[in-house]
Amino acid sequence: MATTSKAPSQDRARVAGGQDHEVKYEARKEGISKEAVKKTVKNVGNSRKKVEAELDRH
């Protein structure tokens, strides 16, 4: 029986601050700069819920 290598599923509950496409998506979605998203991820962690809650607060 052959085994197949399957890529791990994507974790949509996280914002990868080092991944430009994820930062750009979140910045466009919130209408802010990429730098603001990176700073928020650094301050509150990479949980998408926490990042979006913090960005909505400001």
N, C-alpha and C positions, 0 to 999 in steps of 0.2 A: 504494500500500500504506500503510495507516494504521499509525502507531506508537502503542503504548500506554505509558503511564507506569506503571511498576511500582515499588512501594516497595522500597527495599533490604532484603535479608534481615536478620533480627534476629541480632545477635551474642551467642549464649548463653554464650560463653567469657569474657564480661566482666560486671562488676557496675558499673553506672552509679551512682556515689555521689550524684549530683544528682537521680536519678529516685526519687521517694518510693516508688513501687510496687515497684521492684527492691530497695530497701533494706528495705522492710517484709517482702517475701518472704524475703529472706535472714535477717532477724532472727527471723522466725517459724520458719523451717526449723532454725536453730541454737539457738533458745530463748534469745535474748539481746535487748538493747535496740537500737533503730535507731541510737542514738548510738554504740554500740560498733561496729556495722557500718561506719558512716561513718568512724570513727576508724581502723579497720583498713584500709579502702580507701585512706585518705589515707596511711597508713604503709607499706603493702606494694604499692600500685598496684591497678589494677582487674581483674587477672586473677582469674577466679572460683576457679581451683585454689589460687592463693596466698592469697586471702582465706579460703577454707574451711580450708586447712591451718593458717593462723594462728589462726583462731577455734577449731579443734579442739585446738590446742596449749594453750589456756588453759582 
